Amino acid sequence: MASLGITAQSLSAYTVGVADEALVGEGIVRFVPEKFDSTVTPMLILSHEPASIGAKPAGWSLNPRYSVTDRGVECVIALPDGVSLYGGGEVTGPLLRNGQKIKMWNTDTGMYLVDGGSRLYQTHPWVMGVRPDGTAFGVLFDTFHKGELLTADDRIEFVAEGTPYKTYVIESATPQGVLKGLAELTGTIEMPPLWAIGYHQCRFSYAPESRAREVASTFRQKKIPCDVMWFDINYMDGFRVFTVSPDEFPDPKAMNDFLHDNGFKSVYMIDPGVKVDPDYFVYATGHDKNVFVTDAYGNEFHGKVWPGDCAFPDYTRPETRRWWGGLYKDFLANGIDGVWNDMNEPSVFDGPGGTIPENCMHRGGGNLPAGRHSMWHNAYGRLMVEASRDGIMAANPDKRPFLLSRSNILGGQRYAAMWTGDNAASYDHMKLSVPMSLTLGLSGQPFNGPDIGGFAGNTDGDLYGNWLGFGAFFPFSRGHASCDTNDKEPWAFGKDVEREARMAIERRYRLMPYIYTAFRAAHTDGQPVMAPVFFADPTDSNLRAEEQAFLIGQDLLVVPAFAEQPALPANFTQKLSLVKGDTKGKYQAELRVRDGSIIPAGRVVQNMTENPFEPLTLIVCPDADGNAHGTMYWDEGDGWSFRDGNYVEFDFTARREGRDIVVTINTVNGNYPLDIDRVNVEVLHNGKTYRAAGTAASPIKVKI
């Protein structure tokens, strides 16, 4: 509060006026409070500073009111009656956020136990509202300081420590339009490498090397599709980051070559805590360069994490970020494909509240001011993944990086995907994983998912089968388990569950063309890959609180086997079968297709190095008039040539001609030479499937 010229002891509540109101995008108004100072409230959430393009429109109804209280800088926006509220990013609790309060102080909260689950690993000061008529708005509070967010029926109330902050209000005719506006402000995810949207397998940890090879080989022997093997901290030498254990993994390059030869990619964990050891090159170079966070007296701060005493990089300094990024070159040269930044709240086992003390210092640099850890805490993971991504890009400039982070802030989707942290192997957390992932998608982070099967605690076959039965459709689909739990691979629970697990993952792989197209929409327009069912009809009030079923893209409805009386949109009338027996599977989610849509699908492959288009299948669900439409995006699956037009977008149309449904394929954009020799068409009509085959060059007729 020092910048306001007041102290907490003398503080009494008073109003802060709005110094500037400006239109900065279509339906986007920026509100700047008095005494806002960009030098002490730097821009990290937004991707750029939006320029004013006009005055606030006349009759604008959502206007923030600022005040200063003993809690901090408070912003309140009054709401009309009947608004459904969503957002807040990584949260526990219901999808519909009316009457909810969350705390924004990134925390290592195993099984979501801290503060009753009201604060987790990430900070997203963002709310979306949907009115009874389906029109929508969004409110972004542009600060990463410690805060609280209340979403009451009659108001949105946000309070943050620190200095006054800007607020952005987005108005749109649809919820989808609001998310497009949010993406305009905060940026979108980069197109991921194709392998990253396959199925992932992880454990804390797969070690030694022989165990990792065994698990990978078993996937191939059992013909269960999988693209990625993950390596938690036990691959390291004494938990020292950027090292590999010479005992457990004596030849990491050969290990990764083995994975690549068998169609796998590898992802390895890197934490921020650097073991204090003068003979360890990361600590020694970091200490010499003075890159670490200091205590209040200027001494290098040390706190305990997995290796024991650790120092923590001060990512507010450009010099530190360059040093950190430079560490990736030799590390990735071992054939490592992706990176997992964990423990970056940061988690400090013996620190107050499990983190760095608030009076420790970050020295800043560039456009970032110096400040106490109380200021920089929530941004720590965000700055870490920016430095990591820069280093990964410098090491492998011709590849799309894949980076996963546990901690982040709104806008951090530009640098890393995320998962929902260390959940529990319980039916409650299984069901909770749906609204958690949906809420992240509604908060600008479409590439997310939970630990399928549950991280902490033992999992039985029924829980695992249920979870994977719909978890195969999360944007980020990864099984994970703690070191002190039972095995949780797809074959670990007997033949029946193994069969269902294979079936669930095969369904995902058949839909890879459709899912990749949904990721393209996330990249271009900020749309969630996994969306709530009310996106199918924002005017239907019965759908507003549905948190069991969900959409993938616009045209596919997923109803988990556990769902009880879910509220479903009326225009998804036809059920979809993708692999033999899936509609009768005990744990398989029910899939429905939107009337009037065409879904592109491929064949089952074991990994995405194989060609899924042998053949391409178009799943057609005509509307009442016999018409349908769909699209598909495809590119090389890695690299950056798609930015120069090396991609292809297809447009699929279907129309009724007498008793025939005629399907036409047109290339509408791009020049990527996707070779499709054969096209199968499956028309879903009145509960039956009608089939025909042809080529992309000519219309295909299906008699119904």
Residue, then its C-alpha position, 0 to 999 in steps of 0.5 A: m500500500a506504500s504507493l498510495g501513501i497510506t498504511a494499514q494501521s491508519l487505513s479507512a475505506y475510501t473510494v478510488g475513482v476511475a481515471d480513464e475508460a476506453l474501448v480497446g476492442e470489439g465489445i471490450v472496455r478498459f477501466v483504469p483507476e486513479k493512482f494506477d502506476s504501470t511501473v509497480t503493476p506490470m503487465l503479465i496477464l495481457s499479451h500486449e497493451p491494447a490501444s484505445i479505439g474510442a470512448k466507452p459505448a453509451g449505455w454501457s451497463l457493467n462498470p467497476r467501482y473501486s475502493v481501498t479497504d484494510r483488505g486491499v484494493e477492492c473492485v465491485i461490479a453490480l449484476p442484474d438478476g438471473v446471471s449465471l457466473y463461471g470462471g475463476g480458473e483452477v477451482t474446486g467446487p461446482l461449474l456454476r460459480n454463483g455464491q462461491k469465493i476463492k483465494m488467489w495465492n498459488t499453493d502446493t495443495g495435495m488432494y486440494l486440502v488447503d483452505g477446504g480447496s478454496r485456493l489451488y495452484q494457479t491464479h485466474p482473476w476472471v469471471m464470465g457471466v451469461r444472462p438469461d437470454g444467452t448474451a454474455f460478458g467477461v470481467l478480467f482483473d489485471t493483477f497477479h497479487k494475492g486476492e480473493l474473488l467473490t461471485a455473488d448473485d448480485r455482484i462480482e467482488f474482487v480484492a487484491e493486495g498491492t496497488p490499483y489495477k486495471t479492469y477489462v469488461i467484455e460484452s458479446a452476444t454469446p459466451q464463445g464471443v466473450l472467450k474470443g475477446l479474452a483471447e484478444l487480450t491475453g493471447t491463445i495457446e500455441m498449436p501443440p505438437l500433434w503427439a501432445i494430444g495423444y494419450h500420456q502415461c506417467r508415474f512418480s516415477y518410472a525408474p530405473e530405465s528397465r521399468a520405463r522400457e517395460v511399461a513402454s513395451t507393454f503398451r505396444q505388446k498389448k496394442i493400447p495406443c500411447d504417445v508419451m512416457w513421462f519421467d518424474i523426479n526419480y530420473m534425476d541424480g539426487f533430485r538435482v534438476f538438469t541432471v540424470s541419475p548415472d545409476e538409474f539411467p546410465d544412457p539417457k540418449a539410448m533410452n530416449d532413442f528406444l522410446h522414439d524407435n517405438g513411437f513414443k515421445s518423452v517428457y521430463m520434470i524440471d523443478p525450480g528448487v536448485k540443490v545447494d551444492p557448490d560442486y553441482f554445476v547448476y547451483a555453482t553457476g547460478h550462485d556465481k551469477n547471483v540469480f537466486v531469490t534473497d532474504a530480506y537482508g540480501n542473503e541467498f534464501h534457502g528452503k527445503v524441497w526434494p534435494g534438501d536445501c535449495a536456492f530458488p531462481d529469481y525469474t523477475r530478472p532478465e539475466t536469470r531467465r536467460w541463464w535458466g533458459g540456457l540450461y535446457k540446451d544440453f539437457l534436451a540434447n539427450g533426446i528429450d521431447g517435452v518438459w514438465n515444470d512442477m513445484n513452481e508455486p514455488s513449493v518450499f517444504d519448510g517455508p511459511g505456508g509451504t512457500i518462500p517467505e513473503n519478505c524475501m526479495h525479487r530484484g526485478g529488471g527490464n520492465l519488471p520492478a523489484g519487490r517482495h515475494s508477497m508481490w511476485h508469488n503468484a507470478y513465480g510459475r508464470l515467469m518460470v515457464e516463460a524462461s523455460r519456453d524461451g530456452i526450449m525454443a532456443a535449443n530446438p527452434d524447429k520444433r513446437p515446444f510442449l511444456l506443462s506447468r503446475s503453477n501459473i496465472l491467467g495469460g500463462q496459457r501462452y507458455a504452458a499447458m497445465w494439469t489440475g495438480d495432485n488429486a486423490a484416487s476417489y469418486d469425488h475427485m473423479k467427478l470433480s475433474v469435469p467441472m475443474s477442466l471445464t472452468l479452466g477452458l472457460s478461463g482461457q486455458p483450453f489445454n488442461g486435464p486431471d491425473i486420470g485414475g487419481f494421483a494420491g491413494n490406491t485406485d481400484g479397477d472400477l474407479y480407474g475404468n470409470w475415470l478413463g472411460f471419459g478421461a480419454f476425452f480430456p484435452f490433456s489426457r494423462g494417467h498418473a500415480s504417486c510413488d506410494t500407490n498401486d500400479k495404475e497402467p491400463w492393464a493393472f486391473g485385470k483383463d476386463v478393465e484392460r479391454e475397456a481401457r484400450m477401448a476408451i483410448e482407441r476412441r480418442y485416437r479415432l477422433m484425433p482429426y476432430i480433436y486436432t481441429a478443436f485445438r486449432a480453434a483454441h489457437t486461433d480464437g481462444q475457444p475451449v477444446m472441452a466446453p460445458v453443454f450450455f455452449a450448445d444452447p446458451t438460452d437453455s437455462n436447464l443446461r447452465a449447471e450441468e457439470q457431468a456431461f461436456l462437449i468436445g469442440q462444438d459437435l461431440l457430446v460426452v456423457p460419462a458412465f457415472a452421470e446421473q440424469p444429466a441435462l443434455p442439449a436437445n440437438f444431440t439426438q444420435k449416438l456414436s460408436l467408434v470401436k467395436g463394442d464401445t456402446k456396450g462397454k461398462y465404463q465407456a462414456e456415451l457419445r452423441v453427435r450434434d444434428g447437422s454436423i459432420i465429424p472427421a475421424g481416422r483409424v485406430v493407430q498406436n501413436m501419431t507417427e502412424n498415418p491415421f487417414e487410412p481411411l478418413t471417415l466422415i461421420v454425418c449426422p443430418d439435421a431434419d432437412g437432411n443437411a450437415h456441415g463440418t470442417m477439418y484442419w491438419d498440418e505437419g503436426d510439428g514445426w512452424s511451416f503452418r504459419d506460412g500456409n503449410y496446412v490444409e482445411f477441408d470443408f465437408t457438406a451433406r445434403r439430401e437428394g431423395r433417399d440419398i445423403v450426398v457428401t462433398i469434400n472441398t479444400v478451402n485453405g492451405n497447401y499441405p499435401l495431405d494424401i487421402d486415398r479413401v473416404n468412408v462415410e457413416v450417416l447416423h439417422n434414426g438410430k441406425t448407421y448407413r455406410a458408403a465409401g469413395t474418394a475425396a475427389s467426388p461426391i459420395k452418396v449414401k442411401i438411407 
